[in-house]
Amino acid sequence: MLKGVYRAELREITSEERGWHFGALGVTTKQLEEFSIDDMAQDMEMCAPELWRLLGVLLNDERMGSKPEEDRRDDHLTEGDDEYWSAVDEIDLEGFIVGLTTEGRSPPASLDKRSCRHAAVVKIKKVVIMSILMQSVNQKANALQSILGIFFQSAHTPQKVIDTLARVGISISTETVNGAIRSLSTESQNHLRSLGQSLLASYAYDNFDVDLKPHVPTVEKSHDSLKHLTSGLIFPLGHGVTTDDLRCSEELWGQSVINPNVEDVRLPSRRNWTALLSINPETSTPNHLTRRERYNAWMFLSDLCTHGPEYFRTLKGGITEPETIDQIPLTKTEIVAARAMDVNNSTVSGNIRAVVDLLRQGGIYDPAAVAAEGLDAPDISRYVILIHGDLGTGERLQTVQLQRSIEATPWDRFQHVVFVPGLFHLKMACAEAIWRCFLQPLAAREDETSLIHDVTILRPRETGIYCSKPGFRRMHQLISHAGVCRRLDCWRIHVEGLGFTSLEAFAASAPTLDDLKTVAEHLVRSYVANYQLRHTKARPSNERDIQFENALLMNKYYLLYEELSYAMNRGDIGRVETCIVPWIPILKAVGKHKYATQMMNFLTNVHYVYPPGLRRAIRYHWLVNPTGKEMKWRAVDWCVELNNLFTKVKYGGKGSNRTLERILLESPLVQAYRNAQVMIQKNFLHTHLTVKHGDPNMTKSFKALATRFESHSPHRRVAGRKSRYEILDLADKGRELMDKGMRDETERSENMTEDTDARAGMEDVLVELL
């Protein structure tokens, strides 16, 4: 009789009406994201209560009454289980476990935590066993097996392992997994096409290289193992942007300088760099401090209360964030990966192919082809499309538009392309500008207060790297760590003038937060270069302290870089723009003329040429928020670099399965694979779910550098102190270059000294996550 009951229950739970016929060949991303062990367990218990109860007895489920004694409960938790659940304590799974074990009933008032955890593991085992039985009764009832098969594929599980698990009944076969991958790829393409044809989408692309070395080189394949591919992402345009805001292609072409038929009266008035000083104007200056000075004061105060003596850390909670200038509304940005293209976009023709292919994936075609072939696609002739990329991408797209300006149709002229430069690569350029100023010149390393001595303490094994080519990650961390130590030294020097021997002695006097704010405002005026530095440099040499002047400039550039990083992470696009404006002459002064020109022209177009609707669309989508959380805004080009990282390193096949065709097939599934792994980790109660590293403990390093500053402080003014290398005010130098209009000369020097565009490596991308 019980056999008949069990068979009947299995037939009920495996019926198509119950919804557990997954159909791996027609799997969708929504099914992956919505799968839940909890939902499956509740349905199993409801449709097969006797079989569910039997499994509970066999698995010693405590709620089945199989263990009368309280002490016996702990016997089933092995030592490994203890370690497992102590690790689970580190993440907030209590609510999940309660929901997993109470099965719709209200949990007891005093639910035993250990029993609850054990029951959660038992329930997972019951679901797995029931799923094996369900698939044995009906091959189509393979929901869990399909989910696990896709998870195994995303984790690069060897084929022989997947096939073995398929024989056991825990997974689907490798052939079925490949079919599911093709289904997901097709679904991704359909979704991308739907988003693109709405015209409310922006595109981003960049190149990445993959070395597919053959195991046995042959004559025809001995030199072509390095493949130059192009990846792309699509972001929906939100924040109230409509298609009417993008219907300005004809208006922009009518006033474009590359239009051979444009009338001079229709050309926009020429504006220089000083016009950018009026964007995002300040409405008030509390305490007679500018907006930038208020941010700098906040940084001084925050560094003291974070890295200073213990007393100051108790005051950190009272510090308020700097005011916002123009905050992008906080929403989670959907990211849709396009299929990677076998295109080398390092050439102009390669960029043409990349843009056309990317738009084709978005369902956008040449209007002439749409009319001739009757394609189901919108007419793009009157609209513009935002294309994000790095400096090299922007230069080549502008070259395309210049060379094609004589064409007859908007499509052939690339009239629909509006380029948006990536902020991540701009940030890399700013870090390199600081390196060129303070570390690259040999003479800049000779003073006792020079930056290289900070490096010898903070990174003693990497001094040679910092002197040659440190890259973005190292410079980013050096600016952050050395900046903290130097600002703390400013505090120390100032409180010594107030009669305290050290910061610890100052902390012992228990100053209030208002007292610290007043001091921080004084520090900004005294230890950060401003307009008064010009008068200081005009004094007689016996009254000047050149090393002190160098330190003021260093503090200025550090804080300007920190403010740019802060504004980008916060999504304050107004503050981002106000930070870029002073960086333009600095980049000009250090020889990065292309970046200076690109950013100046772009901001000028955004604020003085583009219509208001397009201006809003660009500014509010210059940054995206993939998580929907505060302080998690990211540059679009950084998202592309991260997608390249996953495509090259983590996905795209392994071993003999790592082929060009496989990389192109799986490239749109990067986010789907990541979602599948997150879903499995949460449903099966994995620990260590985060990939974010904790902040390094820099206490001893900061203390060592502070000790050095006590004997060689760059912030203690010493009249007549010389320097082997006097740092120029790069802002003044850059403004002079732009005011003189030395365009021809800078173009010639640019070809000799400036790199085309720094490439972001894996470490450069990941440092943004720290």
Disulfide bonds with the S-S distance in Angstrom:
none
